[in-house]
């Protein structure tokens, strides 16, 4: 995602009373999540330095309860299907609407809140 899209998604996340942080590549993303424990990750598969696939292998698989929203182009469908067994996963295709991302995040947050309340 471009820096502009990252900023827009950050504002959207913060508008849902959640904390947002962003990274421009998977390597930077790993450094950020090592410092903070996210409730959800919005992950683009196509990134420089370390792509979403490598990020997923490095962070998402060792954290099987971490919800991940893959923001992907249609050509990545087979990879996303294989990943479904490795972590709670939702997929949003590009181009996407802000309301689509908002509803997805709200659904993930609601599921996590319910899981915490039921122990």
N, C-alpha and C positions, 0 to 999 in steps of 0.2 A: 504494500500500500504506500502511496505517496505520503510525504510529511503532512500535506494538507488534509488528506483523508484520515490520517492518524489523529490529527488535532480535532477534526470534526467528530470522530468516534469518541475521543476523550471527553469532549463537551457533552455528547449524548450520554455516555456512561455516568458522568458527574451529575447530569440532570436526573438520573435515576437514584441519586443519593449513594452512589458507589464511588470508590476511589479508582482513578485511572492512571496508568503509566504506559509509556510506549517505548518501542525500540525499532530501529530501522533495519535490523537484521537479526538472525537467530542467535548469534554470538552475544550481541548486546542484550538480547532478550533473556538469555541464560543468566547473564550478570545481574539483570534487574530482578528476576524472580528468585535469585539466591539471596537478595537483600530483603525482599518482600514476599509474603505468602499470598498469592492471588486467590480470589474466589472463582475466577473464570479467566480463560485466555482466549482472546480473539487472535487467530493465527492465520496469516497469509502464507501460503505454501511457496510462493515465488518471492524470495528475498535474496539479497546479495550475501556474500561471505558464508553464511550458514542458512540453508533453506529450511522451510517448515518441516520437511521430512526428517532432516538431521536434528532439528530442535526437538521434534516429537520423540525421537529415539533417545535423546539426551535427558529430557525433562518429563515429558508427559507419561511415558511408559513406566518410569519408576514411581509415579504418583497416580495410581489407577483411578482414584476418586476425583481427580481434577477435571472439571468440565471444560471442554474445549469447543470453541466455535470456529470451524474452518471456513475461511472466506476464500473461495476458490473459483477458478475458471472451470468451465465445463470439462475441459480435457483432463482434469485431475480426478474424475469420478471414480475410476478403478482404485486409485490409491486411497481415497476417502472411504470406500467400501471396505477395503482390507483393514483400515484402522479402527473401524467401529468396534471390533472385539478388544481393543487395547485400552480404551478410556471412554468415559461418557463423552459423546461427540454429537455435535449438531453441525450441519453444513449449510452455509448460505452462499449462493452462487452470485458471482459478479455479472453484470452490475446489480447492486442491491439498493433498496430503498431504506432510508433511515428508520422508518416504522418497522420494517422487517427485522432489522438488527435489534431495535428496542424491544420488540415482542420476544425475540429469542433470548435476550439477556434477562428480561423479566421472568421468563419461564425457568431459566436456569437458577436464578436467585430464589424463586419460589420453591423449587425442588430442594435446593440446599437448605433453606430455612425449615422446610418440613422435615427433612432428614435430621437436622439438629434438634428439632423439638420432640421427635419421637425416639431419639437416642440411638 
